[in-house]
């Protein structure tokens, strides 16, 4: 491994020990989420630097973090401190971004199902909007009215239909994707050019091709299609009406090791080779990266409550299952996670057979048979009170809770482990552990007699 992954792994090990020593988890709090603040800052810096290398100096670039990847106000604020804005896809995500202090000029609203009220709020606040389809574009037109200069940048999302990656559910540029205007459908390209010509206030074009499982070549092909369309539109209207390109995000993450690959620099350099005109200073740029900024900096740490055996296979029953690792449990081939074994004091665990590994299942607490985050996984044999760490879980695993069995959302803590010993690890609360009273309240306790009173 290179120096960065080695340093990341060292910080992680110090943080695990410190989390145990400082009482962040134990018998009464058997699962926590940990975020490496240094790792997040480094990812943001690498993103900024990668695009600074390829754009013409002075070109405005907004890196808008995809809030869905980590809908946590302290995380959004940390990223804002590092120069990033927010890409939001719901009223809730917009509220989180604003609570984090992100200004409207650094927020972009994308969603395939915006209500008139959401569109009106965005315009009133001066938040950029990308319309998803012709009907939404008509709604925007009604709100804009006769204004030649609307209060916010407005754009249109197109689907270049360049194909899908290895995970169907994550592929946004297939022939039948639900997102954007399907550019290769009969008459669609002509309609898009006409739509811009008829709406002088429409000044952005948006395409989001990448996600987990999508190769960089597919992503850049989609961006090239969007760029070529922008050039065609500007040529047709006789001026540079489109002055900004929102090129989406979705850089895939390596879940097999601590190595960070692909990198933002590799992607930016490939973009420069594939779409050189994108960076010549004529277009403002917006990116919408999410998973790639946070995944490597996250760790779910869970206590082993029981161990057992079934059919000759050892099973470790932990407190981290489908309620946290939902995608991993239901689609393990597409979303495998690395698992680390620690003893009760948070030290890497060794032992077992001659090579130190015993194939075993790592089960979660949910009451269904398939709640397994790892199957037949070779690990040091786990015992009651040991800990398991689910690696690369900084994105999506902390804020997209699946409330099966009314299991509580765990506490999330950021850490600074840049010192050389565990004693120097500092933690900051990102989100308090959810209480049973909070679960009861949000499950309708205030309306307990409501149904019984109906006749």
N, C-alpha and C positions, 0 to 999 in steps of 0.2 A: 504494500500500500504506500501511496505517497504521503507526504508529511501532513497534509490537511486531514485526510481520513484518520490517520494515527492520532492527531491531536483531538479530533472529534470523539474518537473512541475513548481516549483517556479522560476527557471531560465527562463523558457519559458515565464511566465507571466511578469517578469521584462523586458524581451527583447521586448515583444509586446508593452508595454507602452513606452519604450525608443525609439523604432522604430518610433512611432508617434511623440514623443516629438522632436526627432532629424531630423524629416522631410524625413525619408527614403520612406515614402509613403504618399499619399494625393491625391487631385483631379487630379493632373497631372501625378502622378506615383501611379496608383491605385492597384498595386499588386507587392509584393516582395517575395523573398524566404529568409528564415533565417536558419542559421546553428549554432548549439550549439557546439562550439569548445571544451569545457570541456567534453561534452558527447562523441564526437568523440575520444578524447584522452583516455577516460575511456574505451570505447569499444575496442580500439586497445590494451590497457594494459590487459584487461580481456582475449582477444584472446591469447596473448603471454603467460600469466600466466597459462591458461588452458592446453596448450600443454607442457609447461615446467614441469607440474606436472606428465605427463604420459611418456615422452620420457626418454631414457637413457641419463644421462648427457653427453654433448659433441656432441650429434646427431645434425647435421645441419638441421634447419627447416626454410624454407622461406615461410612467409605468404604474398602471392601476391594478392593485392586488385584487384578485378574485375573492370576494368576501366569503363566498360559499365554502372555500377551502378551510377557513378558520374564522368562524363568526364569533369572535371574542374581542371585546373592545380594547383591552390592553395590548393585544397583538396588533390590531389595526393602528393603535397609537404608536407603538414601537416602529412599525413600518412607515408610518407618516413621518416620524422623526428621522427616518433613513431616506426620506425624499420620495416615498411612494404615495400614490393616491389610492382610490378604491373603485372597483367595478362591482356594481350591485345589481341584483336581479329580483328584488322584492321590496315592499315597504319596510319590512323588518331589517333587511340588510342596509337599506338607506339610513334608517334610524341609528343603527350601530355605527356606521361610518361617521355620521354627524356627532354622535356621542363621543367618538374618538377624537373629535376636533378636526376632521378632514373637511376642508373648505369646498363649497359647491363646484368651484372651477377645477377641482381635482377628483371629481366623481363622475362616473359614466354609468348610465342606467341601461342594462340589457335584460331582456326577458321576452319569452315568446307569448306572454299573456298579460300585458299591462292593461289595467283598467283606465277609463277616462280620468278618474281622480288621481291615479299615479302619474299619468302624463301631465296633468295640470300642475301637480305639485312640483314635478321636475322643472317645468318651464318657469314657474313662479320663483323657484330657488336659483335658477340659472345652471341647472345640471344638464350635462350633455346626454342626449337620448339617441339610441340606435333603434329605429323602427324595424320590426321583424317581418312585416308583410304588407301588401297593398292596403288592406283594411285599416291597419294601424297607421299607415302613412296618411290615409284620409282623415283619421281622427286627429292626427297632429296638425294637418292642414286646417281643420276647423278651429283648433285652438290658436294657431298662428294667425289666422285671418288674413288681413291685408298687410300685415307687418312685413316689410322687406328685410328687416334685421331682427329676428327673434331673440329673446333674452338668453338663449342657450344654443350651443352647437347641436345641430340635428343631422342625423345620418340614416342610412339604410343598410341593413345586414343582407348580404348575399351568401348563398351557398354555391361555391364554385363546382361542386359535385366532382371532386377529383378522386374520390374513393375513401375507403375506410381503413382503419388500422386493425390490429389483432384482437381488439375488444369491441364487439359490435355496439354494445350499449354506450361506449365512450366515443364513438365515431360520429362527428358532426358534419362531415362533408360527403356523405354517401348520396346516391341518387334519390333516396326517399327520406332524407333527414328532415326532422320537423323544424329545423332552424332556418330562418332567412328565406330569401327569394331564390328558388332553384334556377340557377343561371342558365343551365343547358336545356331546360324544358322548352318546348316549342313557343316561340314568341316572347320568352321571358327577357332575354337580353335587350330586345328592342323596347320592351315595356320599361325596363330600368332606365335606359337612355332617355326615353320620353318623359319619364317621371321626374328626372332631374331637370330637364329642359323646362318643364311646366312649373317647377318649384324652385325659384332662385334661392330660397332660404335653406335648401337642402345642400349641405356642404361637406358631408363626410360619407365615406364608404367603409363598411365593416365586414370582415370575414374572420371567422374563428375555426381553424381547421384541426388543430392539434389537441391531443389529450393523451392519457396513458395508452400505450400500445401503438401510437402513431409515429412513424419514422420521420426524421427531419426533412427528408426529400419530399414527402407528402405535404408537410406543412408549408414548405417554401413554394411548392407548386400552387397551392391554394392562394398564397399571398401574391404570387406572380399574376394569377388570374384576376385578383382584385385590382392590382396596380394597372394592368392592361385595360381593364374596364374603366378605371378612373381616367386614364389617358384618352380613351375613346369618348367618354362623356364630355370632358373638358374640350376636346376637339370639336365635338358636335355643337356645343353651346358657344364656342368661340371665345372662351375665357377660362381662367382657372377657378371654376365654381367649386369643385372639390379641392379643398385645401388641407384636408387631414385624412389619413388612412389609419383606421383602427385594425391592427393586424392580429388581434386576439392573443392567445397564450397557449397553454396546454403542453409545455415542454415535459416529456416523459421523465420518469424517475427510475433509477436503478434500485430495485428492491432486493437485489441478490448480494450486495456487499456494501461496505462503507464508501466505496468509490463513487464520486459524483460524475455521472456520465448519462447522457450528453451534457455538455456545459453550455451556458449562455453564449460564451464566446464562439463555440463551434456553430451554434445556430445563427448568430449574428453574421459570422463570416460567410456561411453558406447563403444567407439571405443576400449579402452584398454581391456574391458571385451570380446568384440566380436572378435577382431583381436589382441591378445596380442603380436604376433611376429612382428607386425608393429613398435613397439616401443623399440625393443631390441638393437637398435644401428646399425643394419646392413644396414638399408635403410635411405638415406636422405629423408626428407619429404617436400612437397610443398602443400600449401592450396591456395584456390582461393575464399575467402569469399568476398561478395560485399554488398548486401542489409542489412544484419544483422549488419554491421559495422556503417551504416549511417542513416538508416530509422528513428530511434527514435530521432535523433538529428536534424531533419528537420521540418520546418513549412512554409507552404504557407499562407501568410496573404493578404487578398483581401478586397477592399472597396465595400460596397453595394451601387450600383449606383441608383437602383430603387427598389420599392416594388410594388406588384400588387396582384390580386387574380384571379383565373380561376377555375370554377367549385366548388367554395367554398373553395379552398385550397390556402393559402398564398404562394407567390413566391418571393424570394429575388434574384434579378439579380445582380451578382457580376462579377468581372474581372478574376475569376479563374474557368476555365472549361476544355474542352477537350484539349486545347492547352498545358495545364500543366498536368492535371490528366487524361491522355488519357485512360489508362487501366481502371480506375475507371468509367469513363463515358461509355465506350463500353462494359465492363464486370463487372458491379457493384456487382454481387454476389461473384465473385472471388476476387475483389479488393476493398472492402468497406473501406472508410476512416472515421475517427472520425472528427466531425466538432465542433469547439468552436465558441461561439458568444461573441463579444466584442463591447463596445460602441465606439464612435468616438475618444475617448481619449485612447483607448487601454485597458480599464478595463473590466474584465469579466462582462457580461451583465446578468441582472436578470429581471424578470417581466413576464407578460402574464397571463395565467389562474392560478387557485388556486395552482397548483404545479409548476408554473413558466415556463411551456413548452407549445408551440403551434406547432402542426405538420405543416411543411412547406417544400417546395422544395427550394433547393439551386442551382440556375442556373448559368451557365457560359455565356460568351459573344459570343460564336460561333453561327453562323446563321444556326442552325438546331435544331429541337424540342427536341432531346434526350440529349442535352448538359446540363446534370444535374449531379452534384457531390453528391447530396443526395436527396432522394425522400421521401416526407411525414415524414421528420425527426423531432422529437420533440426537439425544441430549444426555448430559450427565443425569443419572437417575434422581428424580425429584422426590422430596419428602415433605411431610406436613411442616408448614412454617417457612419453607423455602420461598423464593420469589421467582417469577418469570418476567422477562422484559420483552415486550413486543416492539421491535425496532421500526424506524422510518414511519412513525405514526403521527408526525406533527401536523399533517394536513388531512382534513376530513374526519379523522378518528376522534377528535376531541369535541367537535361542535355539532356533529350530525348524529346525535344520540338516538338509539332505537329503544323505546321505553317498554320493551318486552318484560312481562312479570312485574311491571312498575319498579324496575330496578333504578336506583338513583344515579344521577349524573355524578361522576367522580370530581374531586377537586383537581384543579389544574394549577401547576406552579412553574414559573419560569426560574431558571437558575443561571448563576454566573459561577463557573468552575474553572476560571482561567488561572487560578493559583495552582500550586504544586501538590497540595494535600487536601484531603476531604474537609479538614477543619476550616479551610478558607472558602468553602462553597456557601454562597448566599442564595436564598430563595425569595421570590416575590409571588404573592397570590395573583393568579389570573382569574380564577373562578372558584368560589367556595364550594365544598361538597354539598350536593342537594340533600335536604333533610326530608324525613318522612312526612312532616307537617306540610312541606311545600308540595310533595307529591299528592297528598290528600287534597290540598287546596286547588291545585290545577286539575284535579280529577272531578271537580264539581261538588265538593263538600258543601259549599254555600247554597246549593240547590238540591240538597239531599231529598227533600220531600216533594220536589217538583213533579215528578212523574206520578207519585202516589195520589196527588190531588186531582189529577185528570180523571174525568168520568166519561 
